[in-house]
Amino acid sequence: MTFEIPSPGATFEVPLEDGARIRMRRHGNPDGVRLLVTHGNGFAADAYYPYWRQLLSQFDLLVFDFRNHGQNVPVTPSNHNYEQLARDLERVTAEVRTRLGAKKTAGIFHSMSARTAMKHAIEIGWRWDALMLFDPPDVPLKGHPLYPAMEIFENKLTEWAKSRRRRFASVAELTEEYKQSRATGRWVEGEHELMARSVLRSSPDGGYELTCAPENEAAIYAQALTLDLWPKASEFGGPVKLVGCDPNFKGAPATGPANQALGIEGGYDYSFVEGTGHLLQIEKPDECIRLTMEFLGKHGLA
């Protein structure tokens, strides 16, 4: 099975404060509620198509990648940190409103982008009618019983990313690498190739290279331990849904128990998707869509 991303109805670029640019793609129903949809660290928004394709008939989708990811051109210096990503998100939300007008809008974010959306909403401002966070790498404050597990988790990812291979002779080469990994064994059929296509770009030297350089990916994992961001749901300016991977699943990452703890301690509308790891939207997209529609419907957005 091969996934083919439909051509967007429109595209435009958001200029960022340092000269970087984010390419926005508009899909779906322009008369529907607006949804901004993006990705996790080292990935790309197109790779989440098994999830967001199910929103096309009803919603006005703005699909985009964060700086140095996906369809964007990497910049030097990369300015690849959570503080900058939060400011970038403010630019994105403002540009969307300027170009397309104000209307009901929800944000759907995963992992790195979910932590960015949390930081943006708490420290910069609430720009949503609702916010949906899929398995953010929520690190409890030091002294919390789950802090050590998340510290180990993020440090392992940092070291892995630093040594990650960055160049490939073909898309098929990275596709096969994904297929051989135990961590990707639950991805839906066709996702390994879609992910490879989504995260690679043509290299000037021939072949392909990761759009998100390994050192940039590693920096985000390391910075997760520095955010001191463990907010209560009441600190946001509107409704927030927190969806974690399965906290009871053997081999699932530390994000599962951490999000369950945040959900309980912070008073969130919290759910987890049974039998999933960190990339739950491409492991069980149908269940993630069910939770999405349930949440949006609860707040008059679906």
C-alpha positions, 0 to 999 in steps of 0.5 A: 500500500502506498499513501498519496498526499492530495494536492493542497487547495492552496499554499502560502509561506509564513516568514519567521523572525530570522528569515526562515519560512514555514510552508503552509498547505491548505486541505479539506473543506474551506467552509469547515472549522479550521484545524492546524495539524503538525508533527513530532520531533524529527518527523513531518506533517505529511507522515500523519496522513493516515490520521488527518486524511479522515478530517478532510471532508469536514474540516479546513485543514492547515497542515504544516511543518515546524522549522528545519522539518518536512517541506521547509528549507533548513536554515543556518543558524538553525535556532532550533529550540523550544523558545523559538518554536513557540515564537514561530507558532505565534507567527503561524497563527497570526499569519493564518488569521491575516490571510484567511480571516478569523474563524473557529480554530483548533490545534492538533499537535503531537510530541515536540509540537504539543510541548511547543503548543503548551509553552506557546499557550501558557507563556505567549497567549491562547489562540484557540477554540480548543487544543488537542495534544497527542503524547507530549513528552511531558517531563515532571518537575524534579522531585516527582516520582516519574522525573527519573524515568523521563530523564532516562528516556530523553537522555537515551533519545538525545544520544540516539539522535546524535548518532543517527544516519543523515544521508541515504542513497534512496527513499527505499533505503530509509523505508527499509531501516524503518521496517527493521526497527522494533519501535515502528512495528505497529505503524499502519501498512504503507506508513514506513515508506510515507514517513521516509518520503516525508522526512527526506529531501534531495541532497546537493551531493546526490541521494537524500538527506534528513531535513531535520539534521540529527543535531537539531533533533538531539537538541530538542530531546535534550531541551525537554528536560529544561522546560519546567512545564507541568501546567494544570489544565486550568492554566490554559485559556480554553479546552485542552484534550490530552491523549497519551500512548498506553501507560500500561503497554509493555515496551511503551515509552515513559511518556505514557505514565508521564501523561497519565500523571499529568492528566490526573494531577492537572485535571485534564480531559485525558485519554490514552489509546490502548496498545500504542507507543509514542506515534499513536496517530500512525499506529491506531489512526482510527481510534485517534480520530474517534477521540478527536471527533469526540473532543471537538464535538464536545466543544461545538467544533464538529 
